[in-house]
Amino acid sequence: MSTVPDTAAKGGDAHRRAIEDMIGKVRPFLVQDGGDCELVDVSEDGKVVYLRLKGACAFCPSAIYTLKLGIEQTLREQVPGVERVEAVP
């Protein structure tokens, strides 16, 4: 499994692009079930990613599992520096 280079310490723009790229890879699975997500912000230190779940995902009772076990886990594994994902209404 390949990972994105350590971009958190090297520059905010590169780190944000790495996050956006990984979200782009997860997005088709959300869209397949009628949902989507939007990157709202990334904390200044790059450790926290703020996402808004959209469509069916916004109201799904399992949305927290999608966020934490799907999106967060993938980002933590693939983008060095990301520690958690927080939902934004």
Summary of the structure (lengths in Angstrom):
residues: 89
radius of gyration: 12.4
end to end distance: 32.4
largest distance: 37.5
contacts: 270
relative contact order: 0.24
helix: 46%
strand: 22%
